[in-house]
């Protein structure tokens, strides 16, 4: 058994902080009976500390990686010229024979050693066989933790009309699920991947059915629980077959075994197919997507945001790391299965979203379509640099758009409502113009309208598809975008329609002297980032390009 050293624990600080926060919050709930506001505050502070450590570690790794890269790629000719110049200078100006003071030489040597040690200390590395600490993991861990903070603050607003009941258990499940998502992103072993998926999924069952008095809540929780168990069974069975065929469970070991196999065995192909079934359930890809609209409708809106962002982003990032390291899609059978899944997910989600009247069900079908788009990046994973940039840009744009849309829905609804069918967002611009503009920006980004980050993401996907010659999937993207433009613009238009059943002042006050809510701040910032990344996407591409995954030497 390999022991984790003290220096390696630094790389796992986000996981350790979240684990410690769960223990402390459990202690506070059991012994001190803290109220909902204190539990929410403790959760947000814990997530913020984990976010700061993840950002710091990722920054140090990326900076040191760039320094090492610049050192390695230094041209040999420049080094030769430097050596020639140095020898000439030595001939013209011989060195002073006076010896350097020993204390000064020792200090210089110690300084050089300290710099070398610091550079080695902040390298991307494997923390035992289970985890990988690199820029890729730090970027998406930070993204997941930011989303966790936003969901925690939205949940506090959701419970505003039910302050007498303590909801600390809700935040405990949020921390558990965030811990599972973090483990999943750091995973470099099939067992840590499995543990992360379970830690992520099991608390979601409780979060979906937390307010069981609401209509559809219990139905949604039971559906998610049953299908989650079924997907776990397929995933475990696929891992077992995978191990039986290759004798490896680490991502790097799988990469070596699959690259050396002359022809994949039937057992290996069966294992990969079973794993795709389990992952397809988690990502709600065709034909394992039927549960998603019902679960979105029955869950609280803030948990629908959790499902569509944190849950799916963590699973997709872990699967993308596996596909980047192990050449799974090189097999023509696996590749064809994934092409069919992507094509059908895009068309199914787009067509069924057309007739939806409930906005949460519409966004559920939209999520199926968008992850069908993202599956194209996994199919084209052999173009590693372009695929990695496309995944990063599209995921960040997708997350920002969903924050704008689902956060507004959550703010406009309340936990005491029996159902959200009566939720009417028409004319929102005349009541809350800034929030309506932000939501409209999110919807336009999901539709892929130019000058938004959603357009940049879809353009990158089309470019990647052309490079990989996936013509059928490019056609599916065009069809899905055309259909999506219809039902997204239908929602946008409804936001700005002047309601006839209420009297509206002729003038609109954009800024009022009231205190700005933290949730509204998150919404507005997300909308501004959507526009900024759509107009000037270079810095976003730079961000995702420097956050490289650790590849085998």
Secondary structure, DSSP 8 states (H G I E B T S, - for coil): -----HHHHHHTHHHHHHHHHHHHHHHIIIII---HHHHHHHHHHHHHHHHHHHHHHHHHHHHHHHHHHHHHT--HHHHHHHHHHHHHHHHHS----S---HHHHHHHHHHHHHHHHHHHHTS-EEETTTEEESHHHHHHHHHHHHHHHHHHHHHHHHTGGGTTS--HHHHHHHHHHHHHHHHHHHB-BHHHHHHHHHHHHHHHHHHHTSSTTSTTHHHHHHHHHHHHHHHHHHHHHHHHHHHHHHS--BHHHHHHHHHH-SS--HHHHHHHHHHHHHHHHHHT-TTS-TTHHHHHHHS-HHHHHHIIIIIHHHHHHHHHHHHHHS-GGGSHHHHHHHHHHHHHHHHHHHHHHTT--SHHHHHHHHHHHHHHHHHHHHHTTTSHHHHHHHHHHHHHHHHHHHHHHHHHHHHHS-TT-S-STT---TTGGGT-HHHHHHHHHHHHHHHT-TTSHHHHHHHHHHHHHHHHT-HHHHHHHHHHHHHHHHHHHHHHHHHHS--SSS---SS--S--SS---HHHHHHHHHHHHHHHHHH-THHHHHHHHHS------
